[in-house]
Amino acid sequence: MTEPNSSKSVTSLSQREIEILRLVVTGATNQQIATQLNITSNTVKVHLRNIFSKIGVSSRTEASLYAVRTGLVEVEPQPEDVQATSTAEPNDVPAIQNEELFSAVAKNSSFQSTPTLASKLSIGFPDRPVKSTQPGIKLWFMIIIALLLLVGIGIWITQLIKPSLPQQTTTIPSPETPTQLWNQLTPMNILRKNFDITNYNGKIYVLGGAEVDNVIGAMERYNPQSDTWTQLSPKPTPVTDIQMVAIGNRLYVAGGTLKSGTVTDQLEVYDPEVDQWQTLVALPEPRSGYAAASVDGKLYLFGGWDGTDYRDETWMFDPDTETWQARTAMPQARAQMGVVVISNRIHLIGGEDTNGLLTLHQSYDPFQDEENEQPWRVWPRLPQPSNQIAAVAVLNSIYIFNTQHNNLLVYDINNETWNSFETALPENLNYLTAVSLNAHVYLIGLIDNNQGFHVKYQVLYQTQLPLITR
């Protein structure tokens, strides 16, 4: 086991990361941590990756050892007359559920424990008894390790003598490959532009927008399994130039432009389970044409148009407290940007300002902002200036469907490069949005103000690869 890097500062961890690390020490699973902290399991995974990176470890055991050695979790010796058998009730959960961790702590930490000495971890539950160690624990631990080694050797020998077996891997094909075919789907029932879409619970929701001479609040839901649309309760305040964000089991919609041309500060939330709308606390100021995204259960809103000027503010809305908070502003005021989230970074791409269309590509890290570090990073610019961008994240790539240049731009985060590909998009698209769902990207838009457009294609697929054997 690699020893955790104790030179890493505990202060580099955020308060939420410390909470999660303490729960990891108790042996809690990702789902249990998510339930206790009221976040998603995927968010826990992201936090764990960040924690491992910050403290220089590669496993939960090493992270737990680090927490003990740095004092985030205290190990307190019990009096020597404590019996070897634990007094814990059957329903009590032992703080140490990993013999490897306990052995590592005993070997590497600054304190010494004896086989007859019971110990407990203090993680906010100082009075909770914990099962004590037995004198034969080291012997049993060595036997278990030996058995695991024998099993590993047996598996290795088996692989040498048996035929190669197929192995599945997820890959992203190049947009030029024939496996990526465009498939026509049923278009929206209501023709409109300047609307927004999002996915929730395996379905796609389309909201708001502008008809030929009207602004609407219509909400429609698309079922990919049946290729059908369902009309839902309309948004109480009809708006255009908005973005809809799913957080938990709610869809949040901030601001927008009314039929009169006035920009609103309304924040309305939709409950898909009961098909109902609710009005929440208003934005700090009216906004439309902004970029919006969710990280760690919070809503982030960037820039936009206030009815007179382009704006650079960054705001965070906390659904738990129903409050807005100011965050570090964008480096440049703009509106109508594309937005995707990759590894907890919110990427803002393109857009427009008083000088016209932009090629900017910048990202915002909410966790760095919380730690009073610089949250903004500049990335390579778009090959072509663009606004009203239809963008999705596919693993570590950003897909941008550019109706102004009728091409597909793909950005590789790892290589920090843009590539351009021809597409089957019609040249007369008047408005286009994109959303990823499962292994597909769905594109929904409007052609010439009188024809709906709806296609999908597969961006992820499973390939069968042989196992490499000797």
Residue, then its C-alpha position, 0 to 999 in steps of 0.5 A: m500500500t502506498e503511504p499517503n503524502s502527509s506533506k499535503s495540507v489538510t487546509s487544501l480540502s474543502q469543508r464538504e470534502i472533509e465531511i466526506l473523508r470522515l464518512v469514508v473512514t467509517g466505512a460508509t459506501n458512496q450511496q450511504i454518503a450521498t444519502q446522509l449529505n443529501i447529494t448524488s452518488n456521482t457527486v460523491k465520486v467526484h469529491l473522492r477523486n478530488i480528495f485523492s488528488k489533493i492528499g496524494v492517495s489512490s485508495r479509500t484505505e490510504a485516504s482513511l490512514y491520512a485522515v487519522r494521521t493528520g488529526l481529521v479523525e482522532v484515535e483515542p486509546q481506551p483504559e487497559d482494563v477494557q475487555a477484548t470483547s466489545t460492548a457495542e450493541p448489534n446495531d452499532v456500526p464500527a468506525i473501522q471496518n477494514e483490517e488493512l486500515f487498522s494494520a496500517v494505522a498501527k504500523n505507520s501512525s505516530f501512536q502505538s496500539t497493543p493487541t489488548l488495547a481497544s480503540k475508537l475513532s471519534i468522528g462526531f460520535p464520541d460515545r459510540p462504542v467500537k469493536s475492539t481488536q483481538p490478539g489473533i487479528k494479525l495472524w488472521f490478517m496474514i492468513i487472509i493476505a496469503l489466501l488472496l495471493l493464492v487466488g490471484i496466482g490461480i486466476w493468472i494461471t487460468q488466464l494463461i491456459k484458457p482462450s481469450l475472452p471478449q471484453q467490453t469497452t466504451t469508445i467515442p467514434s469519430p464523427e466521420t465514421p459510418t457507425q454514427l448515423w443520423n436518425q430522424l425522430t418525431p419533431m415537437n408539437i409546438l414550433r418555436k425557437n429560443f427555447d431550452i431543453t434538458n433531460y430528467n429521468g430518461k426523458i427530454y423536456v422542452l420549455g418556453g421560446a418564441e413562436v412567430d409573434n408570441v412568447i410562450g411558456a409551453m412545456e413538452r416531454y419527449n419519451p425516447q422509448s416510444d418516440t412520442w411527445t406529451q404536453l405538460s403544464p405551461k410555465p406560469t411566466p412565458v419567457t424566451d432566452i432561458q436555460m433549464v437545469a435539473i437539480g435533484n427532482r426539480l427543473y429550475v428556470a431563471g429569468g428570461t425575456l417576456k413578450s414585451g421585451t422586458v427582462t424578468d428576474q423570476l425564478e420558477v421551478y417545475d416538479p416533473e413528478v406532479d406536473q406543477w410549477q412553483t415560484l421561488v425567490a427572485l434573482p438579484e437582478p433581471r437576466s436573460g441569455y445567460a448560461a446556467a449549470s449545476v454542480d454539487g446540487k447548486l445552480y450557477l448562473f453566468g453573465g447574460w443580458d439585463g435589457t440594456d447591457y451585457r453582464d459578467e456577474t456569477w451567481m449561485f443559488d442554493p436550493d436548500t436555503e433558497t438564497w442567491q450568493a455572488r461569486t467571482a465574476m466572469p473575465q468578460a461580459r457576454a451572453q448567449m454562451g454554450v455551457v457544459v460541465i466536465s469534472n465539476r468544471i463549468h465550461l462557457i463557450g462562445g457567445e456575444d457582446t457589444n463587438g459581436l460573436l465571440t470565440l472565448h472558451q473559459s471554465y469556472d471551478p466552484f470549489q476553487d471559488e469556495e477556497n478563495e482561489q482563482p476559479w477561472r481558466v482560459w482554454p483554446r478558443l473556438p475555431q469560429p465565433s459563435n453564439q446560441i451554441a448547442a453543446v453537450a459533454v461526451l466523456n472528456s470531449i465537448y461536442i458543439f453543433n454549429t448552425q452558423h457554419n454548418n459543422l460539428l466542433v469537437y474539443d478534446i479536454n485531454n489534448e486541448t484541441w479543437n477538430s471540425f467535421e462536416t455534418a448532416l445538419p440542414e443549412n436553413l436551421n433557425y434554432l438548435t439545441a442539444v442534449s445527451l441521453n444515455a449513448h445518444v445526442y438528441l438535436i431539437g430545433l426549428i427549420d425556416n420557422n415552419q418545420g420542426f427538426h429532431v434527430k439523434y445519433q449514437v456517440l458512445y457504443q460498446t466494442q468487443l476487445p480480446l483479453i491480452t494473454r501470454 
